[in-house]
Amino acid sequence: MALADQNKKHSRKTGAMNLIKSLLASTALLLAVPQFAKAEILVGFVTGLSGPVSSIGIPNAKGIAAGQAYVGEIGGEKLRVIQLDDGSDPTASARNARKLVEQEKVDILIGTSGAPQTLAMAAAAVEMKVPMIAVSPIAQVSAGDGGPWVVQIPQPTSLLLQGIVDNMKAKGLKSVAFIGFSDALGDLFYDSLIQAAKSADIKVIANERYARSDSSVTAQVLRVVAAHPDAIMLGGTGTPGALPVIALSERGYKGPLYGNHGMISADFLRLAGKAANGIICPTGPVTAAEQLAASNPIQKVALDFRAAFEKANGEAPTDSFSSYSFDGWLVLADAAKRAMASGAKPGSPEFRTALRQALFTTKEVVGTQGVYTYTPADRYGVDDRSRIMVQIEDGKYKLLP
């Protein structure tokens, strides 16, 4: 072969190799850029998909799905959820929270179903310095290093119970008996009832408790009826909340019954049946969205929630629990937008801190259950706009004046 031909062949080979190297380098660069720019905001969500609180936990999960359908990204960054089932076990709630933070490196926690489970999860969040949005009612959690880390979506029980006592006072009732769960939620309801009733000069003359897993409350109901109260307040939620309602009906109790927002549930209505008729409950505005004044800003969001729920889950919502987790998602989205504006990057300790700071500067975020404004001194974030009174009649909720 001539020397000129050899040089040409070598030149073509060298050029081809250089082109391949250039293409490989360009491909690597193109692959690297999206990975750098698209840092997902990771949300760790814990709920009770199994166990005695699953009648709350499953709707909570559907509410998060509705939230994702409603707001899927912030400033071009995707909001990605990592969901774990705690089996309605507080120990598992705390363990799942640690796994999500330590192994999955989530930026924020949302959860869970049930007060004992949520308290356990919140304690872990404070210890690990990770912001958390609680979607079950709990007592205020200790602040922790650097300030508070946990905000709560459900209305404080004191605000809800004040609605019950106001209704009782307007009717001239002077005494009330309590029958509720023998756990942290039952304590919250009872303590709030005692506080509100005292200021209204209404006596609480009985305090009966039962476990969520109990199959009978006959003894407790007999003692409550024997106390001859002017009214009875029910401190159970979801499917276990129907147990004393049925027992009271079977024993012919005809007096006023007061429930709570945890009875706004298709499962509760299905089990309680006609025995639930007449129960008066304090709850959030979403329960009677169509009956709200058109000027109420909550009405639009509540109806938007229903549309997002159907889009995500293929069915209409029939409970109040899903709307709490949906509102938690709205609060998260608002805080994440402001945290992103700080320049902190998702996945970093700086972003967690920015999220915490954003949570506690939340102002007038309209949800389905209320309008949220958080400060370090107010971790509940709602006012009287978050409470309406409804009466159960044949499986429907009638808005009371």
C-alpha positions as YAML, in Angstrom:
chain: A
units: angstrom
residues:
- id: 1
  name: MET
  ca: [0.00, 0.00, 0.00]
- id: 2
  name: ALA
  ca: [1.28, 3.44, -0.87]
- id: 3
  name: LEU
  ca: [2.37, 5.75, 1.95]
- id: 4
  name: ALA
  ca: [-0.23, 8.35, 0.90]
- id: 5
  name: ASP
  ca: [-3.03, 5.77, 1.14]
- id: 6
  name: GLN
  ca: [-1.83, 4.68, 4.60]
- id: 7
  name: ASN
  ca: [-1.84, 8.30, 5.80]
- id: 8
  name: LYS
  ca: [-5.37, 8.82, 4.49]
- id: 9
  name: LYS
  ca: [-6.60, 5.63, 6.20]
- id: 10
  name: HIS
  ca: [-4.94, 6.64, 9.49]
- id: 11
  name: SER
  ca: [-6.44, 10.10, 9.24]
- id: 12
  name: ARG
  ca: [-9.97, 8.72, 8.69]
- id: 13
  name: LYS
  ca: [-9.58, 6.31, 11.64]
- id: 14
  name: THR
  ca: [-8.32, 9.06, 13.93]
- id: 15
  name: GLY
  ca: [-11.16, 11.35, 12.89]
- id: 16
  name: ALA
  ca: [-13.76, 8.66, 13.55]
- id: 17
  name: MET
  ca: [-12.32, 7.96, 17.01]
- id: 18
  name: ASN
  ca: [-12.33, 11.65, 17.86]
- id: 19
  name: LEU
  ca: [-15.94, 11.93, 16.72]
- id: 20
  name: ILE
  ca: [-16.97, 8.97, 18.91]
- id: 21
  name: LYS
  ca: [-15.18, 10.50, 21.91]
- id: 22
  name: SER
  ca: [-16.90, 13.81, 21.28]
- id: 23
  name: LEU
  ca: [-20.33, 12.19, 21.04]
- id: 24
  name: LEU
  ca: [-19.76, 10.20, 24.24]
- id: 25
  name: ALA
  ca: [-18.67, 13.33, 26.08]
- id: 26
  name: SER
  ca: [-21.69, 15.25, 24.82]
- id: 27
  name: THR
  ca: [-24.04, 12.42, 25.83]
- id: 28
  name: ALA
  ca: [-22.53, 12.29, 29.32]
- id: 29
  name: LEU
  ca: [-22.94, 16.03, 29.65]
- id: 30
  name: LEU
  ca: [-26.56, 15.90, 28.52]
- id: 31
  name: LEU
  ca: [-27.29, 13.11, 30.99]
- id: 32
  name: ALA
  ca: [-25.59, 14.97, 33.80]
- id: 33
  name: VAL
  ca: [-27.45, 18.25, 33.37]
- id: 34
  name: PRO
  ca: [-31.01, 16.99, 34.07]
- id: 35
  name: GLN
  ca: [-29.76, 15.05, 37.09]
- id: 36
  name: PHE
  ca: [-28.34, 18.25, 38.51]
- id: 37
  name: ALA
  ca: [-31.27, 20.49, 37.62]
- id: 38
  name: LYS
  ca: [-34.14, 18.17, 38.49]
- id: 39
  name: ALA
  ca: [-33.60, 17.52, 42.20]
- id: 40
  name: GLU
  ca: [-36.94, 16.11, 43.35]
- id: 41
  name: ILE
  ca: [-38.59, 17.29, 46.54]
- id: 42
  name: LEU
  ca: [-39.02, 14.06, 48.48]
- id: 43
  name: VAL
  ca: [-42.04, 13.74, 50.75]
- id: 44
  name: GLY
  ca: [-42.13, 10.95, 53.32]
- id: 45
  name: PHE
  ca: [-45.74, 9.93, 53.99]
- id: 46
  name: VAL
  ca: [-46.74, 7.47, 56.72]
- id: 47
  name: THR
  ca: [-50.31, 6.22, 57.11]
- id: 48
  name: GLY
  ca: [-52.24, 3.27, 58.49]
- id: 49
  name: LEU
  ca: [-53.27, 1.15, 55.53]
- id: 50
  name: SER
  ca: [-53.86, -1.82, 57.84]
- id: 51
  name: GLY
  ca: [-54.87, -2.31, 61.46]
- id: 52
  name: PRO
  ca: [-57.64, -0.67, 63.53]
- id: 53
  name: VAL
  ca: [-56.97, 2.87, 62.22]
- id: 54
  name: SER
  ca: [-57.07, 1.88, 58.55]
- id: 55
  name: SER
  ca: [-60.55, 3.39, 58.17]
- id: 56
  name: ILE
  ca: [-58.71, 6.70, 58.63]
- id: 57
  name: GLY
  ca: [-55.37, 5.79, 57.06]
- id: 58
  name: ILE
  ca: [-56.72, 4.62, 53.71]
- id: 59
  name: PRO
  ca: [-58.65, 7.88, 53.14]
- id: 60
  name: ASN
  ca: [-55.53, 9.80, 54.24]
- id: 61
  name: ALA
  ca: [-53.60, 8.06, 51.45]
- id: 62
  name: LYS
  ca: [-56.32, 8.90, 48.92]
- id: 63
  name: GLY
  ca: [-56.15, 12.54, 50.01]
- id: 64
  name: ILE
  ca: [-52.41, 12.64, 49.33]
- id: 65
  name: ALA
  ca: [-53.05, 11.16, 45.88]
- id: 66
  name: ALA
  ca: [-55.61, 13.92, 45.27]
- id: 67
  name: GLY
  ca: [-53.02, 16.49, 46.35]
- id: 68
  name: GLN
  ca: [-50.50, 15.13, 43.86]
- id: 69
  name: ALA
  ca: [-53.11, 15.34, 41.11]
- id: 70
  name: TYR
  ca: [-53.82, 18.95, 42.11]
- id: 71
  name: VAL
  ca: [-50.20, 20.16, 42.54]
- id: 72
  name: GLY
  ca: [-47.51, 17.87, 41.14]
- id: 73
  name: GLU
  ca: [-44.45, 20.12, 41.03]
- id: 74
  name: ILE
  ca: [-43.03, 23.33, 42.44]
- id: 75
  name: GLY
  ca: [-40.88, 25.60, 40.27]
- id: 76
  name: GLY
  ca: [-40.19, 22.74, 37.87]
- id: 77
  name: GLU
  ca: [-39.19, 20.37, 40.67]
- id: 78
  name: LYS
  ca: [-41.33, 17.27, 41.04]
- id: 79
  name: LEU
  ca: [-42.94, 16.48, 44.39]
- id: 80
  name: ARG
  ca: [-42.36, 12.75, 44.87]
- id: 81
  name: VAL
  ca: [-44.01, 10.77, 47.67]
- id: 82
  name: ILE
  ca: [-42.51, 7.74, 49.41]
- id: 83
  name: GLN
  ca: [-45.36, 6.07, 51.31]
- id: 84
  name: LEU
  ca: [-45.09, 3.56, 54.16]
- id: 85
  name: ASP
  ca: [-47.79, 1.68, 56.10]
- id: 86
  name: ASP
  ca: [-47.41, 1.77, 59.90]
- id: 87
  name: GLY
  ca: [-50.10, -0.86, 60.47]
- id: 88
  name: SER
  ca: [-51.75, 1.48, 63.03]
- id: 89
  name: ASP
  ca: [-48.82, 0.83, 65.38]
- id: 90
  name: PRO
  ca: [-47.14, 3.87, 67.04]
- id: 91
  name: THR
  ca: [-43.81, 2.03, 67.22]
- id: 92
  name: ALA
  ca: [-43.94, 1.42, 63.47]
- id: 93
  name: SER
  ca: [-44.91, 5.07, 62.90]
- id: 94
  name: ALA
  ca: [-41.70, 6.27, 64.56]
- id: 95
  name: ARG
  ca: [-39.64, 3.55, 62.86]
- id: 96
  name: ASN
  ca: [-41.01, 4.48, 59.44]
- id: 97
  name: ALA
  ca: [-40.28, 8.15, 60.04]
- id: 98
  name: ARG
  ca: [-36.65, 7.32, 60.82]
- id: 99
  name: LYS
  ca: [-36.36, 5.09, 57.77]
- id: 100
  name: LEU
  ca: [-37.73, 7.79, 55.50]
- id: 101
  name: VAL
  ca: [-35.31, 10.38, 56.85]
- id: 102
  name: GLU
  ca: [-32.17, 8.31, 57.36]
- id: 103
  name: GLN
  ca: [-32.41, 5.97, 54.35]
- id: 104
  name: GLU
  ca: [-34.63, 7.74, 51.82]
- id: 105
  name: LYS
  ca: [-33.36, 11.26, 52.70]
- id: 106
  name: VAL
  ca: [-36.81, 12.85, 52.49]
- id: 107
  name: ASP
  ca: [-37.14, 16.62, 52.85]
- id: 108
  name: ILE
  ca: [-40.35, 16.60, 54.89]
- id: 109
  name: LEU
  ca: [-42.70, 14.17, 56.64]
- id: 110
  name: ILE
  ca: [-46.51, 13.95, 56.49]
- id: 111
  name: GLY
  ca: [-48.56, 11.61, 58.68]
- id: 112
  name: THR
  ca: [-50.17, 9.68, 60.15]
- id: 113
  name: SER
  ca: [-53.58, 8.18, 61.02]
- id: 114
  name: GLY
  ca: [-54.43, 8.14, 64.73]
- id: 115
  name: ALA
  ca: [-53.26, 10.39, 67.57]
- id: 116
  name: PRO
  ca: [-50.89, 7.93, 69.32]
- id: 117
  name: GLN
  ca: [-49.24, 7.08, 66.00]
- id: 118
  name: THR
  ca: [-48.89, 10.74, 65.02]
- id: 119
  name: LEU
  ca: [-47.41, 11.70, 68.39]
- id: 120
  name: ALA
  ca: [-44.77, 8.97, 68.04]
- id: 121
  name: MET
  ca: [-43.94, 10.09, 64.50]
- id: 122
  name: ALA
  ca: [-43.78, 13.76, 65.54]
- id: 123
  name: ALA
  ca: [-41.36, 13.00, 68.38]
- id: 124
  name: ALA
  ca: [-39.03, 11.32, 65.88]
- id: 125
  name: ALA
  ca: [-39.32, 14.25, 63.45]
- id: 126
  name: VAL
  ca: [-38.37, 16.76, 66.16]
- id: 127
  name: GLU
  ca: [-35.41, 14.64, 67.23]
- id: 128
  name: MET
  ca: [-34.14, 14.35, 63.64]
- id: 129
  name: LYS
  ca: [-34.80, 18.04, 62.87]
- id: 130
  name: VAL
  ca: [-37.09, 17.33, 59.94]
- id: 131
  name: PRO
  ca: [-40.25, 19.40, 59.33]
- id: 132
  name: MET
  ca: [-43.51, 17.50, 59.64]
- id: 133
  name: ILE
  ca: [-47.15, 18.13, 58.80]
- id: 134
  name: ALA
  ca: [-49.48, 16.19, 61.13]
- id: 135
  name: VAL
  ca: [-52.79, 15.08, 59.61]
- id: 136
  name: SER
  ca: [-54.32, 13.73, 62.84]
- id: 137
  name: PRO
  ca: [-55.23, 15.85, 65.87]
- id: 138
  name: ILE
  ca: [-52.54, 15.75, 68.56]
- id: 139
  name: ALA
  ca: [-51.49, 17.72, 71.60]
- id: 140
  name: GLN
  ca: [-48.84, 20.33, 70.90]
- id: 141
  name: VAL
  ca: [-45.40, 18.76, 70.43]
- id: 142
  name: SER
  ca: [-42.23, 20.05, 72.13]
- id: 143
  name: ALA
  ca: [-40.39, 22.57, 69.98]
- id: 144
  name: GLY
  ca: [-36.97, 20.91, 69.76]
- id: 145
  name: ASP
  ca: [-33.66, 22.43, 68.64]
- id: 146
  name: GLY
  ca: [-33.95, 25.54, 66.50]
- id: 147
  name: GLY
  ca: [-37.66, 26.00, 67.19]
- id: 148
  name: PRO
  ca: [-40.81, 24.00, 66.39]
- id: 149
  name: TRP
  ca: [-40.77, 21.44, 63.56]
- id: 150
  name: VAL
  ca: [-44.37, 20.17, 63.48]
- id: 151
  name: VAL
  ca: [-47.56, 21.89, 62.29]
- id: 152
  name: GLN
  ca: [-51.02, 20.37, 62.56]
- id: 153
  name: ILE
  ca: [-53.76, 20.36, 59.92]
- id: 154
  name: PRO
  ca: [-56.83, 19.17, 61.91]
- id: 155
  name: GLN
  ca: [-58.64, 21.77, 63.94]
- id: 156
  name: PRO
  ca: [-57.59, 21.77, 67.62]
- id: 157
  name: THR
  ca: [-60.07, 19.79, 69.68]
- id: 158
  name: SER
  ca: [-60.62, 22.82, 71.90]
- id: 159
  name: LEU
  ca: [-62.06, 24.76, 68.93]
- id: 160
  name: LEU
  ca: [-64.30, 21.86, 67.90]
- id: 161
  name: LEU
  ca: [-65.53, 21.11, 71.40]
- id: 162
  name: GLN
  ca: [-66.36, 24.77, 71.95]
- id: 163
  name: GLY
  ca: [-68.89, 24.37, 69.14]
- id: 164
  name: ILE
  ca: [-70.52, 21.46, 70.98]
- id: 165
  name: VAL
  ca: [-70.70, 23.32, 74.28]
- id: 166
  name: ASP
  ca: [-72.10, 26.43, 72.60]
- id: 167
  name: ASN
  ca: [-74.84, 24.29, 71.05]
- id: 168
  name: MET
  ca: [-75.58, 22.62, 74.39]
- id: 169
  name: LYS
  ca: [-75.75, 25.98, 76.18]
- id: 170
  name: ALA
  ca: [-78.14, 27.36, 73.57]
- id: 171
  name: LYS
  ca: [-80.46, 24.40, 74.28]
- id: 172
  name: GLY
  ca: [-80.29, 24.90, 78.04]
- id: 173
  name: LEU
  ca: [-78.53, 21.56, 78.73]
- id: 174
  name: LYS
  ca: [-76.78, 21.38, 82.10]
- id: 175
  name: SER
  ca: [-74.96, 18.03, 82.15]
- id: 176
  name: VAL
  ca: [-73.13, 15.75, 79.74]
- id: 177
  name: ALA
  ca: [-71.58, 12.26, 79.89]
- id: 178
  name: PHE
  ca: [-68.56, 11.23, 77.85]
- id: 179
  name: ILE
  ca: [-67.78, 7.89, 76.23]
- id: 180
  name: GLY
  ca: [-64.69, 7.67, 74.03]
- id: 181
  name: PHE
  ca: [-61.42, 5.97, 73.17]
- id: 182
  name: SER
  ca: [-59.00, 4.97, 75.92]
- id: 183
  name: ASP
  ca: [-56.05, 6.58, 74.14]
- id: 184
  name: ALA
  ca: [-54.48, 9.96, 73.37]
- id: 185
  name: LEU
  ca: [-57.38, 11.01, 71.12]
- id: 186
  name: GLY
  ca: [-59.94, 10.14, 73.78]
- id: 187
  name: ASP
  ca: [-57.91, 12.19, 76.27]
- id: 188
  name: LEU
  ca: [-57.87, 15.16, 73.88]
- id: 189
  name: PHE
  ca: [-61.65, 15.07, 73.45]
- id: 190
  name: TYR
  ca: [-62.36, 14.63, 77.16]
- id: 191
  name: ASP
  ca: [-59.91, 17.29, 78.35]
- id: 192
  name: SER
  ca: [-61.27, 19.79, 75.81]
- id: 193
  name: LEU
  ca: [-64.85, 18.98, 76.86]
- id: 194
  name: ILE
  ca: [-64.01, 19.56, 80.53]
- id: 195
  name: GLN
  ca: [-62.39, 22.91, 79.75]
- id: 196
  name: ALA
  ca: [-65.19, 24.21, 77.52]
- id: 197
  name: ALA
  ca: [-68.01, 22.89, 79.72]
- id: 198
  name: LYS
  ca: [-66.58, 24.54, 82.83]
- id: 199
  name: SER
  ca: [-66.76, 28.00, 81.30]
- id: 200
  name: ALA
  ca: [-70.40, 27.34, 80.27]
- id: 201
  name: ASP
  ca: [-71.42, 25.99, 83.70]
- id: 202
  name: ILE
  ca: [-72.16, 22.54, 82.24]
- id: 203
  name: LYS
  ca: [-71.23, 19.52, 84.36]
- id: 204
  name: VAL
  ca: [-69.42, 16.50, 82.92]
- id: 205
  name: ILE
  ca: [-70.85, 13.68, 85.05]
- id: 206
  name: ALA
  ca: [-69.32, 10.53, 83.48]
- id: 207
  name: ASN
  ca: [-66.10, 9.52, 81.73]
- id: 208
  name: GLU
  ca: [-66.27, 6.08, 80.13]
- id: 209
  name: ARG
  ca: [-63.57, 4.68, 77.84]
- id: 210
  name: TYR
  ca: [-63.07, 1.76, 75.47]
- id: 211
  name: ALA
  ca: [-60.29, 0.44, 73.22]
- id: 212
  name: ARG
  ca: [-60.53, 0.79, 69.46]
- id: 213
  name: SER
  ca: [-60.28, -3.00, 69.20]
- id: 214
  name: ASP
  ca: [-63.13, -3.72, 71.65]
- id: 215
  name: SER
  ca: [-66.15, -5.60, 70.34]
- id: 216
  name: SER
  ca: [-68.57, -4.51, 73.08]
- id: 217
  name: VAL
  ca: [-69.17, -1.37, 75.14]
- id: 218
  name: THR
  ca: [-72.25, -2.60, 77.00]
- id: 219
  name: ALA
  ca: [-70.88, -1.95, 80.48]
- id: 220
  name: GLN
  ca: [-69.70, 1.56, 79.61]
- id: 221
  name: VAL
  ca: [-73.03, 2.48, 77.98]
- id: 222
  name: LEU
  ca: [-75.05, 1.19, 80.95]
- id: 223
  name: ARG
  ca: [-73.01, 3.34, 83.33]
- id: 224
  name: VAL
  ca: [-73.39, 6.41, 81.10]
- id: 225
  name: VAL
  ca: [-77.19, 6.00, 80.86]
- id: 226
  name: ALA
  ca: [-77.43, 5.37, 84.60]
- id: 227
  name: ALA
  ca: [-75.84, 8.78, 85.23]
- id: 228
  name: HIS
  ca: [-78.93, 10.43, 83.63]
- id: 229
  name: PRO
  ca: [-77.07, 13.10, 81.65]
- id: 230
  name: ASP
  ca: [-78.86, 15.79, 79.64]
- id: 231
  name: ALA
  ca: [-76.65, 14.81, 76.68]
- id: 232
  name: ILE
  ca: [-73.88, 12.38, 75.72]
- id: 233
  name: MET
  ca: [-70.69, 13.21, 73.85]
- id: 234
  name: LEU
  ca: [-69.01, 10.52, 71.75]
- id: 235
  name: GLY
  ca: [-65.21, 10.47, 71.63]
- id: 236
  name: GLY
  ca: [-64.67, 7.71, 69.10]
- id: 237
  name: THR
  ca: [-63.90, 7.98, 65.38]
- id: 238
  name: GLY
  ca: [-64.21, 5.93, 62.21]
- id: 239
  name: THR
  ca: [-65.62, 2.42, 62.42]
- id: 240
  name: PRO
  ca: [-64.89, 1.87, 66.15]
- id: 241
  name: GLY
  ca: [-66.78, 5.11, 66.81]
- id: 242
  name: ALA
  ca: [-70.04, 3.41, 65.80]
- id: 243
  name: LEU
  ca: [-69.94, 0.91, 68.66]
- id: 244
  name: PRO
  ca: [-71.43, 3.08, 71.47]
- id: 245
  name: VAL
  ca: [-73.87, 4.71, 69.02]
- id: 246
  name: ILE
  ca: [-75.41, 1.31, 68.23]
- id: 247
  name: ALA
  ca: [-75.36, 0.24, 71.89]
- id: 248
  name: LEU
  ca: [-77.12, 3.43, 73.02]
- id: 249
  name: SER
  ca: [-79.79, 2.97, 70.36]
- id: 250
  name: GLU
  ca: [-80.36, -0.66, 71.38]
- id: 251
  name: ARG
  ca: [-80.95, 0.49, 74.95]
- id: 252
  name: GLY
  ca: [-83.49, 3.06, 73.89]
- id: 253
  name: TYR
  ca: [-81.51, 6.23, 74.61]
- id: 254
  name: LYS
  ca: [-83.41, 9.19, 73.12]
- id: 255
  name: GLY
  ca: [-81.42, 12.16, 74.44]
- id: 256
  name: PRO
  ca: [-79.11, 14.48, 72.50]
- id: 257
  name: LEU
  ca: [-75.94, 12.92, 71.07]
- id: 258
  name: TYR
  ca: [-72.86, 14.92, 70.14]
- id: 259
  name: GLY
  ca: [-70.13, 13.45, 67.94]
- id: 260
  name: ASN
  ca: [-66.92, 14.73, 66.42]
- id: 261
  name: HIS
  ca: [-65.25, 15.33, 63.06]
- id: 262
  name: GLY
  ca: [-63.94, 11.74, 63.06]
- id: 263
  name: MET
  ca: [-67.50, 10.54, 62.48]
- id: 264
  name: ILE
  ca: [-67.67, 12.23, 59.09]
- id: 265
  name: SER
  ca: [-67.02, 8.90, 57.40]
- id: 266
  name: ALA
  ca: [-68.90, 6.56, 55.10]
- id: 267
  name: ASP
  ca: [-67.65, 3.61, 57.16]
- id: 268
  name: PHE
  ca: [-69.06, 5.15, 60.35]
- id: 269
  name: LEU
  ca: [-72.41, 5.89, 58.69]
- id: 270
  name: ARG
  ca: [-72.59, 2.40, 57.22]
- id: 271
  name: LEU
  ca: [-72.04, 0.70, 60.57]
- id: 272
  name: ALA
  ca: [-74.12, 3.07, 62.70]
- id: 273
  name: GLY
  ca: [-77.03, 3.18, 60.24]
- id: 274
  name: LYS
  ca: [-80.23, 4.75, 61.55]
- id: 275
  name: ALA
  ca: [-78.72, 4.95, 65.05]
- id: 276
  name: ALA
  ca: [-76.58, 7.86, 63.82]
- id: 277
  name: ASN
  ca: [-79.61, 10.03, 63.00]
- id: 278
  name: GLY
  ca: [-79.68, 13.21, 65.04]
- id: 279
  name: ILE
  ca: [-76.00, 13.20, 66.06]
- id: 280
  name: ILE
  ca: [-74.59, 16.74, 66.02]
- id: 281
  name: CYS
  ca: [-70.94, 17.04, 65.01]
- id: 282
  name: PRO
  ca: [-68.45, 19.88, 64.80]
- id: 283
  name: THR
  ca: [-66.45, 19.51, 61.61]
- id: 284
  name: GLY
  ca: [-64.69, 21.32, 58.80]
- id: 285
  name: PRO
  ca: [-66.42, 23.29, 56.03]
- id: 286
  name: VAL
  ca: [-65.68, 20.69, 53.33]
- id: 287
  name: THR
  ca: [-68.34, 18.42, 54.85]
- id: 288
  name: ALA
  ca: [-71.09, 20.75, 53.66]
- id: 289
  name: ALA
  ca: [-69.30, 22.53, 50.83]
- id: 290
  name: GLU
  ca: [-72.41, 23.01, 48.67]
- id: 291
  name: GLN
  ca: [-74.27, 24.52, 51.63]
- id: 292
  name: LEU
  ca: [-71.62, 27.18, 52.28]
- id: 293
  name: ALA
  ca: [-72.12, 30.77, 51.16]
- id: 294
  name: ALA
  ca: [-70.75, 31.39, 47.68]
- id: 295
  name: SER
  ca: [-68.62, 34.19, 49.14]
- id: 296
  name: ASN
  ca: [-66.78, 31.71, 51.39]
- id: 297
  name: PRO
  ca: [-63.34, 31.09, 49.77]
- id: 298
  name: ILE
  ca: [-63.25, 27.59, 51.24]
- id: 299
  name: GLN
  ca: [-66.14, 26.51, 49.01]
- id: 300
  name: LYS
  ca: [-64.11, 26.70, 45.79]
- id: 301
  name: VAL
  ca: [-61.15, 24.81, 47.22]
- id: 302
  name: ALA
  ca: [-63.46, 22.18, 48.71]
- id: 303
  name: LEU
  ca: [-65.09, 21.59, 45.33]
- id: 304
  name: ASP
  ca: [-61.67, 21.56, 43.63]
- id: 305
  name: PHE
  ca: [-60.62, 18.90, 46.13]
- id: 306
  name: ARG
  ca: [-63.54, 16.70, 45.17]
- id: 307
  name: ALA
  ca: [-62.61, 16.96, 41.49]
- id: 308
  name: ALA
  ca: [-58.94, 16.17, 42.21]
- id: 309
  name: PHE
  ca: [-59.97, 13.24, 44.42]
- id: 310
  name: GLU
  ca: [-62.10, 11.73, 41.68]
- id: 311
  name: LYS
  ca: [-59.29, 12.22, 39.15]
- id: 312
  name: ALA
  ca: [-56.75, 10.48, 41.38]
- id: 313
  name: ASN
  ca: [-58.90, 7.74, 42.89]
- id: 314
  name: GLY
  ca: [-61.70, 7.14, 40.41]
- id: 315
  name: GLU
  ca: [-64.40, 7.79, 42.99]
- id: 316
  name: ALA
  ca: [-65.92, 10.64, 44.99]
- id: 317
  name: PRO
  ca: [-64.71, 11.29, 48.57]
- id: 318
  name: THR
  ca: [-67.05, 10.03, 51.32]
- id: 319
  name: ASP
  ca: [-65.08, 10.99, 54.41]
- id: 320
  name: SER
  ca: [-63.36, 13.92, 56.14]
- id: 321
  name: PHE
  ca: [-59.96, 12.29, 56.65]
- id: 322
  name: SER
  ca: [-58.83, 12.55, 53.02]
- id: 323
  name: SER
  ca: [-59.42, 16.30, 53.04]
- id: 324
  name: TYR
  ca: [-57.03, 16.74, 55.98]
- id: 325
  name: SER
  ca: [-54.16, 15.13, 54.11]
- id: 326
  name: PHE
  ca: [-55.14, 17.11, 50.99]
- id: 327
  name: ASP
  ca: [-54.90, 20.33, 53.02]
- id: 328
  name: GLY
  ca: [-51.55, 19.13, 54.34]
- id: 329
  name: TRP
  ca: [-50.41, 18.86, 50.73]
- id: 330
  name: LEU
  ca: [-51.58, 22.42, 50.00]
- id: 331
  name: VAL
  ca: [-49.66, 23.73, 53.02]
- id: 332
  name: LEU
  ca: [-46.59, 21.77, 51.87]
- id: 333
  name: ALA
  ca: [-46.84, 23.14, 48.32]
- id: 334
  name: ASP
  ca: [-47.05, 26.72, 49.59]
- id: 335
  name: ALA
  ca: [-44.08, 26.24, 51.93]
- id: 336
  name: ALA
  ca: [-42.00, 24.41, 49.29]
- id: 337
  name: LYS
  ca: [-42.48, 27.27, 46.83]
- id: 338
  name: ARG
  ca: [-41.07, 29.75, 49.33]
- id: 339
  name: ALA
  ca: [-38.30, 27.38, 50.43]
- id: 340
  name: MET
  ca: [-37.20, 26.99, 46.79]
- id: 341
  name: ALA
  ca: [-37.04, 30.79, 46.49]
- id: 342
  name: SER
  ca: [-34.43, 30.82, 49.28]
- id: 343
  name: GLY
  ca: [-31.93, 29.13, 46.95]
- id: 344
  name: ALA
  ca: [-31.61, 26.00, 49.11]
- id: 345
  name: LYS
  ca: [-31.56, 22.73, 47.14]
- id: 346
  name: PRO
  ca: [-33.89, 19.79, 47.85]
- id: 347
  name: GLY
  ca: [-32.08, 16.96, 49.62]
- id: 348
  name: SER
  ca: [-29.92, 19.26, 51.73]
- id: 349
  name: PRO
  ca: [-30.14, 20.15, 55.45]
- id: 350
  name: GLU
  ca: [-30.44, 23.77, 54.33]
- id: 351
  name: PHE
  ca: [-33.61, 22.94, 52.39]
- id: 352
  name: ARG
  ca: [-35.15, 21.20, 55.42]
- id: 353
  name: THR
  ca: [-34.45, 24.29, 57.50]
- id: 354
  name: ALA
  ca: [-35.88, 26.53, 54.77]
- id: 355
  name: LEU
  ca: [-39.01, 24.35, 54.65]
- id: 356
  name: ARG
  ca: [-39.43, 24.59, 58.43]
- id: 357
  name: GLN
  ca: [-39.08, 28.36, 58.32]
- id: 358
  name: ALA
  ca: [-41.56, 28.54, 55.45]
- id: 359
  name: LEU
  ca: [-44.10, 26.39, 57.31]
- id: 360
  name: PHE
  ca: [-44.09, 28.73, 60.28]
- id: 361
  name: THR
  ca: [-44.56, 31.81, 58.12]
- id: 362
  name: THR
  ca: [-47.57, 30.37, 56.27]
- id: 363
  name: LYS
  ca: [-50.26, 33.02, 55.82]
- id: 364
  name: GLU
  ca: [-53.90, 32.61, 54.78]
- id: 365
  name: VAL
  ca: [-53.53, 29.41, 52.77]
- id: 366
  name: VAL
  ca: [-57.10, 28.41, 51.91]
- id: 367
  name: GLY
  ca: [-57.85, 24.72, 52.29]
- id: 368
  name: THR
  ca: [-60.93, 22.53, 52.54]
- id: 369
  name: GLN
  ca: [-61.04, 22.47, 56.33]
- id: 370
  name: GLY
  ca: [-59.98, 26.03, 57.07]
- id: 371
  name: VAL
  ca: [-57.65, 28.91, 56.28]
- id: 372
  name: TYR
  ca: [-54.11, 28.25, 57.57]
- id: 373
  name: THR
  ca: [-51.75, 30.77, 59.15]
- id: 374
  name: TYR
  ca: [-48.88, 29.32, 61.20]
- id: 375
  name: THR
  ca: [-46.40, 30.98, 63.54]
- id: 376
  name: PRO
  ca: [-43.94, 29.46, 66.03]
- id: 377
  name: ALA
  ca: [-46.50, 30.30, 68.72]
- id: 378
  name: ASP
  ca: [-49.48, 28.85, 66.79]
- id: 379
  name: ARG
  ca: [-48.92, 25.41, 65.32]
- id: 380
  name: TYR
  ca: [-52.63, 24.77, 64.72]
- id: 381
  name: GLY
  ca: [-53.04, 27.62, 62.27]
- id: 382
  name: VAL
  ca: [-56.84, 27.87, 62.07]
- id: 383
  name: ASP
  ca: [-59.66, 29.97, 63.55]
- id: 384
  name: ASP
  ca: [-63.46, 29.80, 63.73]
- id: 385
  name: ARG
  ca: [-63.63, 29.69, 59.92]
- id: 386
  name: SER
  ca: [-62.53, 26.06, 60.20]
- id: 387
  name: ARG
  ca: [-65.59, 24.91, 62.18]
- id: 388
  name: ILE
  ca: [-69.18, 24.29, 61.18]
- id: 389
  name: MET
  ca: [-71.88, 22.32, 63.00]
- id: 390
  name: VAL
  ca: [-73.76, 19.59, 61.14]
- id: 391
  name: GLN
  ca: [-76.46, 17.10, 62.04]
- id: 392
  name: ILE
  ca: [-76.54, 13.56, 60.64]
- id: 393
  name: GLU
  ca: [-79.82, 12.64, 58.95]
- id: 394
  name: ASP
  ca: [-80.18, 9.47, 56.89]
- id: 395
  name: GLY
  ca: [-76.53, 9.36, 55.89]
- id: 396
  name: LYS
  ca: [-76.24, 13.06, 55.06]
- id: 397
  name: TYR
  ca: [-74.87, 16.08, 56.88]
- id: 398
  name: LYS
  ca: [-77.17, 19.07, 57.34]
- id: 399
  name: LEU
  ca: [-75.48, 22.39, 58.03]
- id: 400
  name: LEU
  ca: [-76.79, 23.97, 61.25]
- id: 401
  name: PRO
  ca: [-77.08, 27.74, 61.71]
...
